[in-house]
Amino acid sequence: ARISEGRVRLRAGTLYAALDRLKADGLVISDKEEVVDGRLRRYYRITPEGAEQLAAEVDRLRANAAAAATRLGLAGGTA
């Protein structure tokens, strides 16, 4: 929620299911676990393959945003 400025809010079940899929695909790895205030906190780290796929997704989203801005007639193709 913080990173997306409130636009995206994930429940724990949704978040951990996504992390489990990313881990199974080799895109993230478990880094460490610790107990904070009686609750287990897990940390993950992106893998080199995950970073490559993330960069490709950023490029794809930028291209889509530029195409949308162009269709809207926004100057320079950026919103």
Secondary structure, DSSP 4 states (H G I P E B T S, - for coil): -TTTTTS----HHHHHHHHHHHHHTTSEEEEEEEEETTEEEEEEEE-HHHHHHHHHHHHHHHHHHHHHHHHHT-GGG--
